Amino acid sequence: MEEVKMKDSNVKWIGQLPEDWNLYRIKELSQLKSGGTPEGNEGIVSEEENNIRWYTAPDFNDTNLELSSSERSITKEAVQQNSYKLFTAHSTLMVAIASIGKIGITNTDCYSNQQITAIMPKEKKVFPKFITYGLLAAMDFIKDTALYTTVPIVNSLFIGNIKIPYPIISEQKRIAEFLDKKCSEIDEVISKTEEQISTLENYQKALITETVTKGLHPENGFDDIKNKWHKSKPKKWKICRIKDVLSVLTDYTANGSFQTLADNVEYLDYEDFARVIRLTDLRVKMENAGIYVNESAYNFLSKSSLRGGEILVANVGAYAGLFCEMPNVTYKSTLGPNMFLLKTNNLLKSHLFYYIGLSNVVLEQLIIKATASAQPKLNKQDVKTVYILVPPIEEQDEIINYLDNATKKIETIINQQKESLETLKKYKKSLIYEYVTGKKRV
């Protein structure tokens, strides 16, 4: 094969591209338009029949670029009343506020909320799907240069000025069709890997639930009990509420009023006297950058300082009810907002309480309590009144050792699968970049 001559694109994220390719701004190849929402959501409906698809961020799928359905639609009357100009079929839709990076191509005329920007290709100037892949290839650049306020934002002007490589249309089509085939193959493997991870996680949760409700010695028998959440219990076990096994239940706001907290606590984005522990830190095993407070603020927050081994429960938002265990760290740390700090008394070992909290039977009780209002939220009484089963203290170490060993084996496999998943995603990303920028040719 004849070696392709390359030239410098003078665009940092592209680097070199084939000598016979050009560069065009997105706005030269397409029209850009953001969506909108009728006042009071008037005209937004769940039925799609005889209505027009109305896209929002949850409608996008990382493993399928084809936008073939939407959770909600907009009526034709609402389109006319609000003078909305529909996005044309074969437009690339990109989430441009908050969930930047979600992207897809629509096969029909449609519309969206204001979070989404449509890139509508100009007829005969560009193969529509090539724009989609061009934006995917540029996505790291887009995310890195987005305007960050409370959430990342890119507007139509920004998107329109992005330069993408531009081979002749016949080659654009070949590249897009090649990437469709290759990405579809990769996505199928990604989907299967995600299913395997989900199956393993569900098995682990079921194992924990079975162990903390049935014990390890079914031969000892069970007692029937009249409880909505527990129909039976192992003999010698007790049914309790969480309040019965606690010595401490506190949170960040126990240190003072919102005003005194604001006056005495300043979060720092660089390492200082103590780290503030948030749910987002625990979910990535403290491997992120984190935020900190100085010594004065740490002392002010003394009622929620952490030593390691405490149980922390998310109390607001989508993760309300999630149990975490504070790791033993070498640095000073203090609890952040939106979590409860729990310590057990001598009836229940803290590490076993963590496993009990991970069980389906506890999570289901907390979800029901958290979703009683519009915003998922738990108060201390919600946590205190959850029913649990408590083994005799002499059985607790045996259960802990069993679950530690069993979950370690499962988590090892899960982590291996997650590493494979990340490798697949990186390969897909690299593949798109190399072919869109001409470093590899179809």
BAFILUM-950698 format. One record per residue (C-alpha): residue number from 1; residue in three letters; chain; x, y, z. Coordinates in Angstrom, 1 decimal. Example, Ala and Ser with C-alpha at 12.3 -4.5 7.8 and 13.67 -1.06 7.14 Angstrom:
BEGIN
(1, Ala, A, (12.3, -4.5, 7.8)),
(2, Ser, A, (13.7, -1.1, 7.1)),
//
This chain:
BEGIN
(1, Met, A, (0.0, 0.0, 0.0)),
(2, Glu, A, (1.3, 3.4, -0.9)),
(3, Glu, A, (2.4, 5.4, 2.1)),
(4, Val, A, (0.0, 8.3, 2.9)),
(5, Lys, A, (1.7, 11.7, 3.1)),
(6, Met, A, (0.8, 13.6, 6.2)),
(7, Lys, A, (0.8, 17.3, 7.1)),
(8, Asp, A, (0.5, 19.3, 10.3)),
(9, Ser, A, (-3.2, 20.3, 10.9)),
(10, Asn, A, (-2.1, 23.1, 13.3)),
(11, Val, A, (-5.0, 21.9, 15.5)),
(12, Lys, A, (-3.6, 20.4, 18.8)),
(13, Trp, A, (-6.1, 17.7, 19.3)),
(14, Ile, A, (-5.8, 16.5, 15.7)),
(15, Gly, A, (-2.1, 16.6, 15.2)),
(16, Gln, A, (-1.2, 15.4, 11.7)),
(17, Leu, A, (-3.7, 14.5, 9.0)),
(18, Pro, A, (-3.4, 13.3, 5.4)),
(19, Glu, A, (-2.1, 15.8, 3.0)),
(20, Asp, A, (-5.2, 15.5, 0.7)),
(21, Trp, A, (-7.6, 16.2, 3.6)),
(22, Asn, A, (-8.9, 19.6, 4.6)),
(23, Leu, A, (-10.2, 21.2, 7.8)),
(24, Tyr, A, (-13.6, 22.7, 8.3)),
(25, Arg, A, (-15.4, 24.2, 11.2)),
(26, Ile, A, (-18.6, 22.4, 12.2)),
(27, Lys, A, (-20.6, 25.5, 11.4)),
(28, Glu, A, (-19.4, 25.4, 7.8)),
(29, Leu, A, (-20.8, 21.9, 7.4)),
(30, Ser, A, (-24.0, 22.2, 9.3)),
(31, Gln, A, (-26.6, 24.4, 11.1)),
(32, Leu, A, (-26.6, 24.4, 14.9)),
(33, Lys, A, (-29.7, 24.9, 17.1)),
(34, Ser, A, (-30.5, 24.3, 20.7)),
(35, Gly, A, (-33.8, 22.9, 21.9)),
(36, Gly, A, (-36.3, 24.2, 24.3)),
(37, Thr, A, (-39.0, 23.3, 26.8)),
(38, Pro, A, (-42.6, 24.7, 26.7)),
(39, Glu, A, (-43.6, 26.7, 29.8)),
(40, Gly, A, (-44.9, 24.4, 32.4)),
(41, Asn, A, (-44.0, 21.4, 30.2)),
(42, Glu, A, (-47.2, 22.1, 28.3)),
(43, Gly, A, (-47.3, 19.7, 25.4)),
(44, Ile, A, (-44.7, 17.2, 26.7)),
(45, Val, A, (-46.3, 13.8, 26.7)),
(46, Ser, A, (-45.2, 10.2, 27.2)),
(47, Glu, A, (-47.0, 8.8, 24.1)),
(48, Glu, A, (-44.9, 8.9, 20.8)),
(49, Glu, A, (-47.8, 8.0, 18.4)),
(50, Asn, A, (-48.7, 11.1, 16.3)),
(51, Asn, A, (-46.3, 13.2, 18.3)),
(52, Ile, A, (-42.7, 14.3, 17.8)),
(53, Arg, A, (-39.7, 12.8, 19.7)),
(54, Trp, A, (-38.4, 15.1, 22.4)),
(55, Tyr, A, (-35.0, 14.2, 23.6)),
(56, Thr, A, (-33.3, 14.7, 27.0)),
(57, Ala, A, (-29.9, 13.5, 28.3)),
(58, Pro, A, (-31.2, 10.1, 29.7)),
(59, Asp, A, (-32.3, 9.1, 26.1)),
(60, Phe, A, (-28.6, 8.8, 25.0)),
(61, Asn, A, (-26.8, 5.5, 25.1)),
(62, Asp, A, (-23.0, 5.1, 25.1)),
(63, Thr, A, (-23.1, 1.9, 23.2)),
(64, Asn, A, (-25.6, 3.0, 20.5)),
(65, Leu, A, (-25.3, 6.2, 18.5)),
(66, Glu, A, (-28.7, 5.7, 16.8)),
(67, Leu, A, (-31.4, 7.7, 18.6)),
(68, Ser, A, (-34.5, 5.6, 17.7)),
(69, Ser, A, (-36.7, 6.4, 20.7)),
(70, Ser, A, (-37.3, 8.9, 23.5)),
(71, Glu, A, (-38.8, 8.7, 26.9)),
(72, Arg, A, (-41.1, 11.6, 26.1)),
(73, Ser, A, (-42.6, 13.4, 23.0)),
(74, Ile, A, (-43.8, 16.9, 22.2)),
(75, Thr, A, (-47.2, 17.4, 20.5)),
(76, Lys, A, (-47.3, 19.1, 17.1)),
(77, Glu, A, (-49.6, 21.7, 18.6)),
(78, Ala, A, (-46.9, 22.7, 21.2)),
(79, Val, A, (-44.3, 22.9, 18.4)),
(80, Gln, A, (-46.5, 25.3, 16.4)),
(81, Gln, A, (-47.5, 27.4, 19.5)),
(82, Asn, A, (-43.9, 27.9, 20.5)),
(83, Ser, A, (-42.7, 28.4, 16.9)),
(84, Tyr, A, (-40.1, 25.7, 17.3)),
(85, Lys, A, (-38.0, 24.7, 14.3)),
(86, Leu, A, (-37.6, 20.9, 14.3)),
(87, Phe, A, (-34.3, 19.2, 14.1)),
(88, Thr, A, (-34.1, 17.4, 10.7)),
(89, Ala, A, (-33.5, 13.7, 10.3)),
(90, His, A, (-29.9, 12.6, 10.3)),
(91, Ser, A, (-28.9, 15.4, 12.7)),
(92, Thr, A, (-26.3, 14.8, 15.4)),
(93, Leu, A, (-27.6, 15.6, 18.8)),
(94, Met, A, (-25.1, 16.4, 21.6)),
(95, Val, A, (-25.7, 17.1, 25.3)),
(96, Ala, A, (-24.1, 20.5, 25.8)),
(97, Ile, A, (-24.9, 21.1, 29.4)),
(98, Ala, A, (-23.8, 19.0, 32.4)),
(99, Ser, A, (-23.6, 15.5, 30.8)),
(100, Ile, A, (-21.2, 16.7, 28.0)),
(101, Gly, A, (-20.1, 13.8, 25.8)),
(102, Lys, A, (-23.5, 12.1, 25.3)),
(103, Ile, A, (-24.1, 12.1, 21.6)),
(104, Gly, A, (-26.2, 10.4, 19.0)),
(105, Ile, A, (-27.8, 10.7, 15.5)),
(106, Thr, A, (-31.5, 10.8, 14.9)),
(107, Asn, A, (-33.3, 9.0, 12.1)),
(108, Thr, A, (-36.4, 11.3, 12.1)),
(109, Asp, A, (-37.3, 14.9, 12.6)),
(110, Cys, A, (-37.3, 15.6, 16.3)),
(111, Tyr, A, (-36.8, 18.2, 19.0)),
(112, Ser, A, (-35.2, 18.4, 22.5)),
(113, Asn, A, (-34.9, 20.3, 25.7)),
(114, Gln, A, (-32.4, 23.2, 26.0)),
(115, Gln, A, (-29.7, 20.9, 27.3)),
(116, Ile, A, (-29.1, 19.6, 23.9)),
(117, Thr, A, (-27.6, 21.1, 20.7)),
(118, Ala, A, (-28.5, 19.8, 17.2)),
(119, Ile, A, (-25.9, 19.8, 14.5)),
(120, Met, A, (-27.9, 19.6, 11.3)),
(121, Pro, A, (-25.7, 18.7, 8.2)),
(122, Lys, A, (-25.8, 20.9, 5.1)),
(123, Glu, A, (-27.0, 18.8, 2.2)),
(124, Lys, A, (-24.2, 17.4, 0.0)),
(125, Lys, A, (-21.5, 19.0, 2.0)),
(126, Val, A, (-20.9, 16.3, 4.6)),
(127, Phe, A, (-21.9, 12.7, 5.3)),
(128, Pro, A, (-24.1, 13.1, 8.4)),
(129, Lys, A, (-22.6, 10.3, 10.5)),
(130, Phe, A, (-19.1, 11.6, 9.9)),
(131, Ile, A, (-19.9, 14.7, 11.9)),
(132, Thr, A, (-21.0, 12.4, 14.8)),
(133, Tyr, A, (-17.7, 10.6, 14.7)),
(134, Gly, A, (-15.8, 13.8, 14.2)),
(135, Leu, A, (-17.3, 15.2, 17.4)),
(136, Leu, A, (-16.6, 11.9, 19.3)),
(137, Ala, A, (-12.9, 12.2, 18.2)),
(138, Ala, A, (-12.8, 15.7, 19.5)),
(139, Met, A, (-14.6, 15.0, 22.8)),
(140, Asp, A, (-11.6, 15.1, 25.1)),
(141, Phe, A, (-10.8, 18.6, 23.6)),
(142, Ile, A, (-14.5, 19.6, 24.1)),
(143, Lys, A, (-14.6, 18.5, 27.7)),
(144, Asp, A, (-11.2, 20.0, 28.5)),
(145, Thr, A, (-12.1, 23.4, 27.1)),
(146, Ala, A, (-15.8, 23.6, 28.2)),
(147, Leu, A, (-16.9, 26.5, 30.4)),
(148, Tyr, A, (-17.3, 25.3, 34.0)),
(149, Thr, A, (-19.8, 27.1, 36.2)),
(150, Thr, A, (-21.8, 24.8, 38.5)),
(151, Val, A, (-21.8, 22.3, 35.6)),
(152, Pro, A, (-19.8, 22.1, 32.3)),
(153, Ile, A, (-21.4, 24.0, 29.4)),
(154, Val, A, (-20.6, 24.3, 25.7)),
(155, Asn, A, (-22.8, 26.6, 23.6)),
(156, Ser, A, (-23.6, 26.5, 19.9)),
(157, Leu, A, (-20.9, 29.1, 19.1)),
(158, Phe, A, (-18.2, 26.9, 20.7)),
(159, Ile, A, (-19.4, 23.8, 19.0)),
(160, Gly, A, (-19.7, 25.6, 15.6)),
(161, Asn, A, (-16.1, 26.7, 15.8)),
(162, Ile, A, (-14.6, 23.2, 16.4)),
(163, Lys, A, (-12.5, 22.2, 13.5)),
(164, Ile, A, (-12.7, 18.6, 12.2)),
(165, Pro, A, (-10.8, 16.8, 9.5)),
(166, Tyr, A, (-12.6, 16.8, 6.1)),
(167, Pro, A, (-11.8, 14.1, 3.5)),
(168, Ile, A, (-13.9, 13.8, 0.4)),
(169, Ile, A, (-17.5, 12.7, 1.0)),
(170, Ser, A, (-17.0, 9.2, -0.4)),
(171, Glu, A, (-14.2, 8.6, 2.1)),
(172, Gln, A, (-16.3, 10.2, 4.9)),
(173, Lys, A, (-18.9, 7.6, 4.1)),
(174, Arg, A, (-16.4, 4.7, 4.0)),
(175, Ile, A, (-14.9, 5.8, 7.4)),
(176, Ala, A, (-18.4, 6.2, 9.0)),
(177, Glu, A, (-19.5, 2.8, 7.7)),
(178, Phe, A, (-16.3, 1.1, 8.8)),
(179, Leu, A, (-16.6, 2.7, 12.3)),
(180, Asp, A, (-20.2, 1.7, 12.5)),
(181, Lys, A, (-19.2, -2.0, 12.0)),
(182, Lys, A, (-16.2, -1.9, 14.3)),
(183, Cys, A, (-17.8, 0.0, 17.1)),
(184, Ser, A, (-20.9, -2.2, 16.9)),
(185, Glu, A, (-18.6, -5.3, 17.5)),
(186, Ile, A, (-16.8, -3.5, 20.4)),
(187, Asp, A, (-20.1, -2.4, 21.8)),
(188, Glu, A, (-21.4, -5.9, 21.8)),
(189, Val, A, (-18.4, -7.1, 23.9)),
(190, Ile, A, (-18.8, -4.0, 26.2)),
(191, Ser, A, (-22.5, -4.9, 26.7)),
(192, Lys, A, (-21.7, -8.5, 27.6)),
(193, Thr, A, (-19.0, -7.4, 30.0)),
(194, Glu, A, (-21.3, -4.9, 31.7)),
(195, Glu, A, (-23.9, -7.7, 32.0)),
(196, Gln, A, (-21.3, -10.0, 33.6)),
(197, Ile, A, (-20.3, -7.2, 36.1)),
(198, Ser, A, (-24.0, -6.6, 36.9)),
(199, Thr, A, (-24.6, -10.4, 37.4)),
(200, Leu, A, (-21.6, -10.6, 39.8)),
(201, Glu, A, (-22.7, -7.5, 41.7)),
(202, Asn, A, (-26.2, -8.9, 42.1)),
(203, Tyr, A, (-24.8, -12.3, 43.2)),
(204, Gln, A, (-22.6, -10.6, 45.8)),
(205, Lys, A, (-25.6, -8.6, 47.2)),
(206, Ala, A, (-27.7, -11.8, 47.3)),
(207, Leu, A, (-24.9, -13.6, 49.1)),
(208, Ile, A, (-24.6, -10.9, 51.7)),
(209, Thr, A, (-28.4, -10.7, 52.1)),
(210, Glu, A, (-28.7, -14.5, 52.6)),
(211, Thr, A, (-25.9, -14.6, 55.1)),
(212, Val, A, (-27.0, -11.7, 57.3)),
(213, Thr, A, (-30.6, -12.9, 57.4)),
(214, Lys, A, (-30.1, -16.8, 57.4)),
(215, Gly, A, (-26.7, -17.2, 59.0)),
(216, Leu, A, (-24.2, -19.9, 58.3)),
(217, His, A, (-25.8, -22.7, 60.3)),
(218, Pro, A, (-29.3, -23.5, 58.9)),
(219, Glu, A, (-29.1, -26.8, 60.8)),
(220, Asn, A, (-29.8, -24.9, 64.0)),
(221, Gly, A, (-33.3, -24.1, 62.8)),
(222, Phe, A, (-35.4, -20.9, 62.5)),
(223, Asp, A, (-38.1, -19.1, 64.4)),
(224, Asp, A, (-41.1, -17.6, 62.6)),
(225, Ile, A, (-41.6, -13.9, 63.3)),
(226, Lys, A, (-44.3, -11.4, 62.5)),
(227, Asn, A, (-42.4, -8.7, 60.7)),
(228, Lys, A, (-43.0, -7.1, 57.3)),
(229, Trp, A, (-39.3, -7.4, 56.4)),
(230, His, A, (-38.3, -10.6, 58.2)),
(231, Lys, A, (-40.6, -13.6, 58.2)),
(232, Ser, A, (-38.2, -15.8, 60.1)),
(233, Lys, A, (-34.8, -15.6, 61.9)),
(234, Pro, A, (-32.2, -18.1, 63.0)),
(235, Lys, A, (-32.7, -19.3, 66.5)),
(236, Lys, A, (-30.9, -17.2, 69.1)),
(237, Trp, A, (-30.8, -14.2, 66.7)),
(238, Lys, A, (-32.6, -11.1, 67.7)),
(239, Ile, A, (-34.8, -8.8, 65.6)),
(240, Cys, A, (-33.9, -5.2, 66.4)),
(241, Arg, A, (-34.2, -1.7, 64.9)),
(242, Ile, A, (-31.0, 0.0, 64.0)),
(243, Lys, A, (-31.4, 2.4, 66.9)),
(244, Asp, A, (-30.9, -0.6, 69.3)),
(245, Val, A, (-27.4, -1.3, 68.1)),
(246, Leu, A, (-26.1, 2.3, 67.9)),
(247, Ser, A, (-23.9, 4.3, 70.2)),
(248, Val, A, (-23.6, 7.3, 67.8)),
(249, Leu, A, (-25.7, 8.7, 65.0)),
(250, Thr, A, (-24.6, 12.1, 63.9)),
(251, Asp, A, (-23.8, 14.2, 60.8)),
(252, Tyr, A, (-22.0, 17.3, 59.6)),
(253, Thr, A, (-24.8, 19.7, 60.8)),
(254, Ala, A, (-24.4, 18.4, 64.4)),
(255, Asn, A, (-21.4, 20.8, 64.6)),
(256, Gly, A, (-23.5, 23.9, 64.4)),
(257, Ser, A, (-26.1, 26.0, 62.4)),
(258, Phe, A, (-25.7, 26.6, 58.7)),
(259, Gln, A, (-24.4, 30.1, 59.5)),
(260, Thr, A, (-21.8, 29.0, 62.0)),
(261, Leu, A, (-20.7, 26.3, 59.7)),
(262, Ala, A, (-20.3, 28.8, 56.9)),
(263, Asp, A, (-18.4, 31.2, 59.2)),
(264, Asn, A, (-16.0, 28.5, 60.5)),
(265, Val, A, (-15.5, 26.0, 57.7)),
(266, Glu, A, (-13.9, 26.8, 54.3)),
(267, Tyr, A, (-13.3, 24.0, 51.8)),
(268, Leu, A, (-9.8, 23.9, 50.2)),
(269, Asp, A, (-9.0, 22.3, 46.9)),
(270, Tyr, A, (-5.4, 21.6, 48.0)),
(271, Glu, A, (-4.0, 19.3, 50.6)),
(272, Asp, A, (-4.2, 20.8, 54.1)),
(273, Phe, A, (-4.7, 19.7, 57.8)),
(274, Ala, A, (-7.6, 17.2, 57.2)),
(275, Arg, A, (-9.5, 15.7, 54.4)),
(276, Val, A, (-13.3, 16.1, 54.0)),
(277, Ile, A, (-14.9, 12.7, 53.3)),
(278, Arg, A, (-17.7, 12.8, 50.8)),
(279, Leu, A, (-19.7, 10.0, 49.2)),
(280, Thr, A, (-17.9, 10.8, 45.9)),
(281, Asp, A, (-14.6, 10.0, 47.6)),
(282, Leu, A, (-15.7, 6.8, 49.1)),
(283, Arg, A, (-17.2, 5.5, 45.8)),
(284, Val, A, (-13.7, 5.8, 44.2)),
(285, Lys, A, (-11.9, 4.4, 47.2)),
(286, Met, A, (-10.3, 7.8, 48.0)),
(287, Glu, A, (-8.3, 7.7, 44.8)),
(288, Asn, A, (-9.5, 11.2, 43.7)),
(289, Ala, A, (-8.0, 14.6, 44.6)),
(290, Gly, A, (-10.4, 15.4, 47.4)),
(291, Ile, A, (-11.1, 18.6, 49.4)),
(292, Tyr, A, (-9.6, 19.7, 52.7)),
(293, Val, A, (-10.0, 22.0, 55.7)),
(294, Asn, A, (-7.5, 23.7, 57.9)),
(295, Glu, A, (-6.8, 22.8, 61.6)),
(296, Ser, A, (-9.2, 25.4, 62.9)),
(297, Ala, A, (-12.1, 24.1, 60.8)),
(298, Tyr, A, (-11.2, 20.5, 61.7)),
(299, Asn, A, (-11.4, 21.3, 65.4)),
(300, Phe, A, (-14.7, 23.0, 64.9)),
(301, Leu, A, (-16.0, 19.9, 63.2)),
(302, Ser, A, (-15.0, 17.7, 66.1)),
(303, Lys, A, (-18.4, 16.0, 66.4)),
(304, Ser, A, (-18.0, 14.4, 63.1)),
(305, Ser, A, (-14.3, 13.6, 62.9)),
(306, Leu, A, (-13.4, 10.2, 61.6)),
(307, Arg, A, (-10.8, 7.7, 62.7)),
(308, Gly, A, (-11.6, 4.7, 60.4)),
(309, Gly, A, (-14.1, 1.9, 60.6)),
(310, Glu, A, (-17.1, 4.1, 61.0)),
(311, Ile, A, (-20.3, 3.4, 59.0)),
(312, Leu, A, (-21.3, 6.3, 56.7)),
(313, Val, A, (-24.8, 6.4, 55.1)),
(314, Ala, A, (-25.7, 8.7, 52.2)),
(315, Asn, A, (-28.9, 10.6, 53.2)),
(316, Val, A, (-29.7, 12.7, 50.1)),
(317, Gly, A, (-30.1, 12.1, 46.4)),
(318, Ala, A, (-30.0, 9.1, 44.1)),
(319, Tyr, A, (-27.6, 7.2, 46.5)),
(320, Ala, A, (-29.7, 7.9, 49.7)),
(321, Gly, A, (-29.5, 4.7, 51.8)),
(322, Leu, A, (-26.1, 3.6, 50.5)),
(323, Phe, A, (-23.9, 2.2, 53.3)),
(324, Cys, A, (-20.1, 2.8, 53.2)),
(325, Glu, A, (-17.3, 1.9, 55.6)),
(326, Met, A, (-14.7, 4.6, 56.4)),
(327, Pro, A, (-11.3, 3.1, 55.5)),
(328, Asn, A, (-8.4, 3.3, 58.0)),
(329, Val, A, (-6.3, 6.1, 56.6)),
(330, Thr, A, (-3.1, 7.7, 57.8)),
(331, Tyr, A, (-4.3, 11.3, 57.6)),
(332, Lys, A, (-6.8, 13.2, 59.6)),
(333, Ser, A, (-10.3, 13.3, 58.2)),
(334, Thr, A, (-13.8, 14.7, 58.9)),
(335, Leu, A, (-17.2, 13.9, 57.6)),
(336, Gly, A, (-18.7, 16.0, 54.8)),
(337, Pro, A, (-22.3, 17.0, 54.3)),
(338, Asn, A, (-25.1, 14.6, 53.1)),
(339, Met, A, (-24.1, 11.6, 55.1)),
(340, Phe, A, (-24.8, 10.2, 58.5)),
(341, Leu, A, (-22.0, 8.8, 60.7)),
(342, Leu, A, (-22.9, 5.7, 62.7)),
(343, Lys, A, (-21.1, 3.8, 65.4)),
(344, Thr, A, (-22.3, 0.6, 66.9)),
(345, Asn, A, (-22.6, -0.4, 70.6)),
(346, Asn, A, (-21.5, -3.8, 72.1)),
(347, Leu, A, (-24.4, -5.7, 70.6)),
(348, Leu, A, (-23.1, -5.6, 67.0)),
(349, Lys, A, (-19.6, -5.4, 65.5)),
(350, Ser, A, (-19.2, -2.4, 63.2)),
(351, His, A, (-17.9, -4.4, 60.2)),
(352, Leu, A, (-20.9, -6.8, 60.3)),
(353, Phe, A, (-23.2, -3.8, 60.5)),
(354, Tyr, A, (-21.6, -2.6, 57.3)),
(355, Tyr, A, (-22.6, -5.9, 55.6)),
(356, Ile, A, (-26.1, -5.8, 57.1)),
(357, Gly, A, (-26.4, -2.3, 55.6)),
(358, Leu, A, (-25.4, -3.6, 52.1)),
(359, Ser, A, (-28.2, -6.2, 52.2)),
(360, Asn, A, (-31.3, -5.9, 50.0)),
(361, Val, A, (-33.6, -6.0, 53.0)),
(362, Val, A, (-32.0, -2.9, 54.6)),
(363, Leu, A, (-31.6, -1.0, 51.3)),
(364, Glu, A, (-35.3, -1.6, 50.4)),
(365, Gln, A, (-36.5, -0.2, 53.7)),
(366, Leu, A, (-34.3, 2.9, 53.3)),
(367, Ile, A, (-35.4, 3.4, 49.6)),
(368, Ile, A, (-39.0, 3.4, 50.6)),
(369, Lys, A, (-38.3, 6.0, 53.4)),
(370, Ala, A, (-36.1, 8.1, 51.2)),
(371, Thr, A, (-38.5, 8.4, 48.3)),
(372, Ala, A, (-41.5, 9.3, 50.4)),
(373, Ser, A, (-40.9, 12.9, 49.2)),
(374, Ala, A, (-40.0, 14.4, 45.8)),
(375, Gln, A, (-36.3, 14.7, 46.6)),
(376, Pro, A, (-34.9, 11.4, 47.9)),
(377, Lys, A, (-33.9, 12.2, 51.5)),
(378, Leu, A, (-33.4, 10.4, 54.8)),
(379, Asn, A, (-33.6, 11.8, 58.3)),
(380, Lys, A, (-32.1, 10.2, 61.4)),
(381, Gln, A, (-35.4, 8.6, 62.5)),
(382, Asp, A, (-35.7, 6.9, 59.1)),
(383, Val, A, (-32.4, 5.1, 59.7)),
(384, Lys, A, (-33.1, 4.4, 63.4)),
(385, Thr, A, (-36.4, 2.6, 62.6)),
(386, Val, A, (-35.0, 0.1, 60.0)),
(387, Tyr, A, (-35.4, -3.5, 61.1)),
(388, Ile, A, (-32.3, -5.8, 61.1)),
(389, Leu, A, (-31.4, -9.3, 62.5)),
(390, Val, A, (-28.6, -9.4, 65.0)),
(391, Pro, A, (-26.6, -12.7, 65.6)),
(392, Pro, A, (-25.2, -13.5, 69.0)),
(393, Ile, A, (-21.8, -11.8, 69.5)),
(394, Glu, A, (-20.0, -15.2, 69.4)),
(395, Glu, A, (-21.3, -15.8, 65.8)),
(396, Gln, A, (-20.4, -12.4, 64.5)),
(397, Asp, A, (-16.7, -13.0, 63.8)),
(398, Glu, A, (-17.5, -16.2, 61.9)),
(399, Ile, A, (-20.0, -14.4, 59.6)),
(400, Ile, A, (-17.5, -11.5, 59.1)),
(401, Asn, A, (-14.7, -13.8, 58.1)),
(402, Tyr, A, (-16.9, -15.7, 55.7)),
(403, Leu, A, (-18.2, -12.6, 54.0)),
(404, Asp, A, (-14.8, -11.0, 53.9)),
(405, Asn, A, (-13.4, -14.0, 52.1)),
(406, Ala, A, (-16.4, -14.5, 49.8)),
(407, Thr, A, (-16.7, -10.9, 48.7)),
(408, Lys, A, (-13.0, -10.5, 48.2)),
(409, Lys, A, (-13.1, -13.3, 45.6)),
(410, Ile, A, (-16.1, -11.8, 43.9)),
(411, Glu, A, (-14.6, -8.3, 43.9)),
(412, Thr, A, (-11.4, -9.6, 42.4)),
(413, Ile, A, (-13.3, -11.0, 39.4)),
(414, Ile, A, (-15.5, -7.8, 39.2)),
(415, Asn, A, (-12.3, -5.6, 39.2)),
(416, Gln, A, (-10.8, -7.7, 36.4)),
(417, Gln, A, (-14.0, -7.3, 34.4)),
(418, Lys, A, (-14.0, -3.6, 35.0)),
(419, Glu, A, (-10.4, -3.3, 33.8)),
(420, Ser, A, (-11.4, -5.2, 30.6)),
(421, Leu, A, (-14.3, -2.8, 30.2)),
(422, Glu, A, (-12.0, 0.3, 30.5)),
(423, Thr, A, (-9.6, -1.3, 28.0)),
(424, Leu, A, (-12.4, -1.8, 25.5)),
(425, Lys, A, (-13.7, 1.7, 25.9)),
(426, Lys, A, (-10.2, 3.2, 25.4)),
(427, Tyr, A, (-9.7, 1.0, 22.3)),
(428, Lys, A, (-13.0, 2.2, 20.8)),
(429, Lys, A, (-12.1, 5.8, 21.5)),
(430, Ser, A, (-8.6, 5.4, 20.0)),
(431, Leu, A, (-10.1, 3.7, 16.9)),
(432, Ile, A, (-12.5, 6.5, 16.2)),
(433, Tyr, A, (-9.8, 9.1, 16.7)),
(434, Glu, A, (-7.3, 7.4, 14.4)),
(435, Tyr, A, (-9.7, 6.9, 11.5)),
(436, Val, A, (-11.4, 10.3, 11.8)),
(437, Thr, A, (-8.0, 12.1, 11.7)),
(438, Gly, A, (-6.7, 9.9, 8.9)),
(439, Lys, A, (-3.8, 8.3, 10.8)),
(440, Lys, A, (-5.4, 5.0, 9.7)),
(441, Arg, A, (-7.2, 4.7, 6.4)),
(442, Val, A, (-10.1, 2.5, 5.3)),
//
